[in-house]
Amino acid sequence: MPLGPLRSSPLVEQATLRLRDQIASGHWPVGTKLPAETALAGELGVGRSTVREALRALAGAGLVQSRQGAGVFVIATEPERDWPTRLRQAAVADVYEVRMLVEVEAARLAAQRRTEADLATLRAALTDRRLAADRDDQAFVDADIALHAGVVAAAHNPVLTDLFAEFAPALRRGLTDLVEILELRAHDPCPGDASHAALVHAVERGDADAAATAAREELLGTLEQLRRL
């Protein structure tokens, strides 16, 4: 299938898409050496610089690889999915299992490392969660996630903090669906208040084991509900 000249619009984007389509269709199988830049530029009707940028984009997506002195070779037919994309496409229960692994240890560390500023944040977050009980489901879920984010932040490990931030959008969608589908707030507008209070109080006391247990029990209950959806 000939490439054909490109029409007006961002040429690099068009060139990237056209070349990616050729790779995905099997026109250039894995292991194939791509035509030279000059040949590709001639077929697409663009300059070599446009082709060069398109090839860089394909390399960044994990589809091609430049080998010094040999050329550019196809190494995959599907682009690599970055971490945020994987999280968006993952089942919420799978994300939640990993969240448990992260947050249980984060709660333990928070109890050991929390500062007075952290405790003030956690107390305020617990209050905000209770106040959000009078608002809509989305506001309540946001307040719930904010409290958990406060616990993770109190662990003072930037990798844990960043990891939780990556999880947050997927968690927000999943928890909102859970609350709405199961009507969890129909009889109790602030479900899980006791367990969240236990988590905060354990961190306040500096009781690492109790904080980890409180986090595990709270998250496990939600995970079991997610698995039933």
Salt bridges, closest charged atoms under 4 A:
GLU37 OE1 - ARG48 NH2 3.39
GLU37 OE1 - ARG52 NH2 3.09
GLU53 OE2 - ARG56 NH1 2.37
GLU97 OE2 - ARG227 NH2 2.54
GLU103 OE2 - ARG99 NE 2.14
GLU103 OE1 - HIS148 ND1 2.80
GLU105 OE1 - ARG108 NE 3.73
ASP118 OD2 - HIS156 NE2 2.57
ASP137 OD1 - ARG185 NH1 2.72
ASP142 OD1 - ARG172 NE 2.71
ASP144 OD1 - ARG129 NE 2.86
ASP144 OD2 - HIS148 NE2 3.91
ASP144 OD1 - HIS196 NE2 2.86
ASP193 OD1 - ARG130 NE 2.71
GLU204 OE2 - ARG123 NE 2.54
ASP207 OD2 - ARG205 NH2 3.83
ASP209 OD1 - ARG108 NH1 2.68
GLU218 OE2 - HIS196 NE2 3.63
